[in-house]
Every structure is written in structure tokens, then in C-alpha cells.
């Protein structure tokens, strides 16, 4: 008896969880959208860092108000 059917059935059982788990589903965002999200986050974090340094170095006038426009 040939071992080929046994090998094929074991291969099918090994590959089935990959297809059933959704690993091959398309991503929620395209690469361009994802890079835009990352860029916006870096920009926001960078602006907060500059704001913190301005506060530490006393480059802003004394005030309890924030310069951020929170929506």
C-alpha cells in the first residue's frame, strides 16, 4: 500500500488550522493606512515631547491653561 494518501491526509490536517483560524484573512488596514496612523501617532507624541520640554525650560508664560485643543 502506498504511503502517499497517508502523507496527503497528514498534510491536509496540518494546513487546515491555518485556513480555519483566519490567518489568511485580509488585514483591517492597508499598509498605507497603517503607516499614516503610525505617522500621526509619532507626530502627536513628538508635539507632546516638545510641549513638555517647553514647560521644563520655562519657555511658556505661567498659566494653568493647556495649549492643546482637546475635542
GIZILIN-V159094 format. One record per helix or strand of 3 or more residues. SS is the DSSP state (2 for helix, 1 for strand). FROM is the first residue (numbers start at 0). LEN is the number of residues. If there is no record, write none. Layout:
<<SS:FROM:LEN> <SS:FROM:LEN>>
This chain:
<<2:3:17> <2:30:26>>
